[in-house]
Amino acid sequence: MTTSTMSPSAPLRLAAPGTGSSSAPVWFVFGGVFAVAWLLVELNGGQFMTVDNLQNMAVRSVALGLVAVGQTIVLIGGSLDLSVAYMVSVTAVSASFVMQGDPDRMALGIAVTLALGVGVGLVNGLVITRLRINAFIATLGTSLVMSGILNALFTNFTGSVPREFQALGYNALGPVPVAVLLLLAVVALAWYTLRRTRFGYHLYAVGGSAEVARLSGVRTDRVVVTAHVLCSLTAVLTGLFLVSRLRSGAPWVGPDGGYDLESIAAAVVGGTALAGGRGTVAGTLAGVLILAVVDQVFNEFEVNAFLKTLIRGVIIVGAVALYALRNRRDEEVF
Amino acid sequence: MADGIEPQDKILLGMYGIDKSFLGVPVLQDVQLECRPGEIHAVMGENGAGKSTLMKILVGVYQPDAGRIELDGAPVRFHHPRQALAAGVSIVHQELNLLPERTVAENIFLGREPRRRVGVDRTAMERDASRLLAALHADDVISPRALVGRLPVAQQQLVEIAKALSFRPRVLVLDEPTAALSPHEVDALFDRIRRLRADGLTVLYISHRLKEIFDLTDRITVLKDGRRVDTVRTAEVDTRRLVHLMVGRDLDHYYPPRATPERIGEVRLSVRGAGAGMLHDIDLDLRSGEIVGLAGLAGSGRTELARLLFGATRMATGRLEVDGRARRLRSPRQAIRCGIGLLTEDRKSEGLVLQLSVRDNSLLAVRALGRGPTRRVGLGALLDRVDLRGSTAREVRYLSGGNQQKVVLARWLATGARVLIFDEPTRGIDVGAKASIHELMRELAEAGAAILMISSELPEVIGMADRIVVLRQGTVAGVLPADASEAEIMLLATGEPDRSGVGVGAVADGGAA
C-alpha cells in the first residue's frame, strides 16, 4: 500500500495515481532474494545466471503465476477461491480426454475447458452472492464436488494432447519460452483490467468496502461474480499449460501442485490484502518469482523436502510481516 | 448571514406530514420541513429528536410511513439514494463513506467513472475532480491523485462534499459535518458552504452546535421528540429562545435520591494531567459513594476517556492512582485487577458475547482473572443483586437491552469492581428497565462503589449525578454541582460566548438512529 519512498514529509503532490497499491516493496524483496540466491549458488560453485537456469525458473513460475493472477483478482474483491486446484485438474483431464491426441480436436478441447472455467466461476460467484455463503465454504464446496466427480470418472492419466499443443509447454521464441509470454500477456491484461477499466475500479471498491460501493451505485454482486469467472479462467490456463507439459491429464495434477493455497500465498507475499481492496498483479508476479527462486536454490542444494516446506513457510510469514511493519510505520506518520 | 432571504412563497423542497416508526416506536410524527431556494436551513434538535431519520427519509435511505415530499412543487418518492441523487438531492453523511485505499478522483466518481473506449478515462476523471475541488476552493490543497486514507479528516470531508456536488445537486444535506473538525477548519468549511449558497445551492445543515447555526444558517427548523416544534428565522431568535425550543420538556422519569454528603467517601480513582490521542490534561477524581456524570458533545472525548481509565488505550501522559496507589494500566486486564469495570456503550459488539449464556457472560471476567482479587460470589446471589431473573443458561442475545446491561453489570460485580464506568448505560433501553438500571447504580454507589456515568442525555446526567464533569475537545471544560441546569452544562460543553446574556448552549450528540 505504500511507495518505497514514503516519508513523513512527502507532500501529497508526489502521490502518483494508484500509489495505494504499488508493488515496489515486493520487487525490492524479490531483488534481495534473487541476489542472495545468486550469491549462495555461486559460492557453492554452481552457476546461477545461465539461460537454462533462468528459463527453468521462468517456466516453473508460469503454472503458479497464471492462477495466482486470478486469485489476486478475487482477493482484491474481498473474496477468495479454494477451487482453483481442482479447476486445474478438471482442465488438464478434460483437455486431454477431449483432444485424444488429435490436432483437429485441439480447438474443441480448449473451448470445452474455457466453458468449464466460465461455468465453475459462475457457480462460485453466484453461490457467494446469491446464497450469501462465505467464499471460503462456497469454493471449498465446489472444489470437493469437482474432486468427487473427477476421481469417480478418472483414476489415472487419461487421453493425451497432440504434439502441436505441446508447443505451449516446450517451444520458445528466441530465448523466451512461449509459456512465459502467455504469463506476461495475462499479467498485462489483468493489469489493464484492474487499473484502467470500470470493472477494476469497482473491484477495488467492493473489496475495500462493499457498503460504500453499493451506496455509490456499484452493482457489487456482478463485480464479485465476474471476478470469480476471471479467476477460474486463469486456473483453466494453468491446467492447459500443465497438460501441454505432461502430454496427458490426471486428477491429481492440481492438488499436487497445491495451487489453491500457493496462489493465495503468492498473492499475499505480493502485497495483496486478504481482507480485500488492495493488491496488484505486478506484486503477485513478484511473489510468484520469489517462491520460484527459492525453489531453484533448494533444488540446487538438494534440500530435504520437509525443510523446504519449513523455509517456504518462514519466507511467506516474514514477507507479510515486513509489509505489515511498513504499514504500521506509515500510519504513525499521520 | 441571514440577509437576502425575503419571505418568498417559492418552496424548493417540502416535506409534509412525515411519519416514521421503527418496530412500533414512533420516531417522527407529522413533521414538516420547507426549504427555499438558495437558503442554508438548519435542522436541529436533541439526541434522538429525529434529525438524522428525517434526512434519511429525504434521501431515500428510509421510506416514510406517511406524508409526502415535494421538489419544486412536484411530488417525488425516492426508494433508493440513487434516485434522490438523480433528482438533485445529495447528502454528506455524518460518518465518512470513502475508500481509504483509493484516490480522491476514484472516490468521487466511484460507480460513474467516465469511459473512453474500454478503459476508464482517468485524465477526464482527474480533470473533473479538480474542477469540483476548485468549486470548493480546495484544489490547491487536495490533489485528485492523492490517496484518501492519507488525507486529514477535514480534507476527507471536502472530498465527500465534492462527491456530493458531482451529482449537480439542487439541495445538499450536510449531517453534522463539523464533528471531527477544528475551529479553524470549521471556519474554512463555512466559507465554502457560503460560496456554494452564492452559486444558488440550497443547503440543509444538521447540527446541534448553536454557534455554527447562528454563524451559518438563514432559517432553523427545530425538532423535538420526533415532532417539529417550530421553524424560525435565524436573525429573529437568540440562544435562549432556541434552547427553549429544543429542550423545553416534561420530566417523564424519576431518579433515585442523590447521595448525602456523608455517604461520599475517599477517592477511589484519580488521574492528573492524563492524556492520550485527543485527550489532554485531564484531572479527575472518582470517590466512593459518588456518581459522577460525564457530559460533553459527540466527539468531545467521553468514550475515549472511559477507555483510557479502563486501560484499553494507554495513557501517554499523566498519572493514575487507584485507592491511593500509583498504577500503570497497560491493558484492560490490569484495570480489572485494580477493581475497575467498564460497561461499554455498544453492548452487542463490546460488552457481551451474544452466543454465550447468561452464566458464561456473567462469569467471563472473573474466570479470565483466574484466582485474582476475587470475592467468590455465587452466581445466584450475583444475579439477585442486579435483579435479573430467569434461566442462567439462556443465550444473552435473546435478552432485552435492559437485561443485557444487567448481565454486564453482574460481570463486574463478580470481579468485585469498586470503580464502575458506565458508558451510555441506558441507550436503547425501555423506560421501565431504565429506572431499574438507575436504581441499581445508586445502590452500588451506596454500597461504596465509585461510579462514572457517561451520557448524552442531559436529563439523565442531571437526574443521576452527584457531580457533573463536562468535557470539551478532549479536556475537562469544567465541573458543575448536582443541580446544574442543562443550559449550564451546554455552555461548558460548547464553550461559546453567550449571545443573549443568559448562558445557554446546544444539546449533546447527534444521531441515535
Chai-1 contact restraints between the chains, C-beta under 6 A:
chainA,res_idxA,chainB,res_idxB,connection_type,confidence,min_distance_angstrom,max_distance_angstrom,comment,restraint_id
A,L12,B,S143,contact,1.0,0.0,6.0,A-B,restraint_1
A,L12,B,A146,contact,1.0,0.0,6.0,A-B,restraint_2
A,R13,B,S143,contact,1.0,0.0,6.0,A-B,restraint_3
A,A15,B,R145,contact,1.0,0.0,6.0,A-B,restraint_4
A,A15,B,A146,contact,1.0,0.0,6.0,A-B,restraint_5
A,A15,B,L147,contact,1.0,0.0,6.0,A-B,restraint_6
A,P17,B,R145,contact,1.0,0.0,6.0,A-B,restraint_7
A,T19,B,L147,contact,1.0,0.0,6.0,A-B,restraint_8
A,G20,B,E101,contact,1.0,0.0,6.0,A-B,restraint_9
A,G20,B,L147,contact,1.0,0.0,6.0,A-B,restraint_10
A,R196,B,G119,contact,1.0,0.0,6.0,A-B,restraint_11
A,R196,B,V120,contact,1.0,0.0,6.0,A-B,restraint_12
A,T197,B,G119,contact,1.0,0.0,6.0,A-B,restraint_13
A,R198,B,E113,contact,1.0,0.0,6.0,A-B,restraint_14
A,R198,B,V120,contact,1.0,0.0,6.0,A-B,restraint_15
A,Y201,B,E113,contact,1.0,0.0,6.0,A-B,restraint_16
A,A205,B,L99,contact,1.0,0.0,6.0,A-B,restraint_17
A,A205,B,L110,contact,1.0,0.0,6.0,A-B,restraint_18
A,G208,B,L99,contact,1.0,0.0,6.0,A-B,restraint_19
A,G208,B,E101,contact,1.0,0.0,6.0,A-B,restraint_20
A,S209,B,L99,contact,1.0,0.0,6.0,A-B,restraint_21
A,V212,B,N97,contact,1.0,0.0,6.0,A-B,restraint_22
A,V212,B,L99,contact,1.0,0.0,6.0,A-B,restraint_23
A,S216,B,L110,contact,1.0,0.0,6.0,A-B,restraint_24
A,S216,B,G111,contact,1.0,0.0,6.0,A-B,restraint_25
A,G217,B,R82,contact,1.0,0.0,6.0,A-B,restraint_26
A,G217,B,G111,contact,1.0,0.0,6.0,A-B,restraint_27
A,V218,B,G111,contact,1.0,0.0,6.0,A-B,restraint_28
A,G277,B,E101,contact,1.0,0.0,6.0,A-B,restraint_29
A,R278,B,E101,contact,1.0,0.0,6.0,A-B,restraint_30
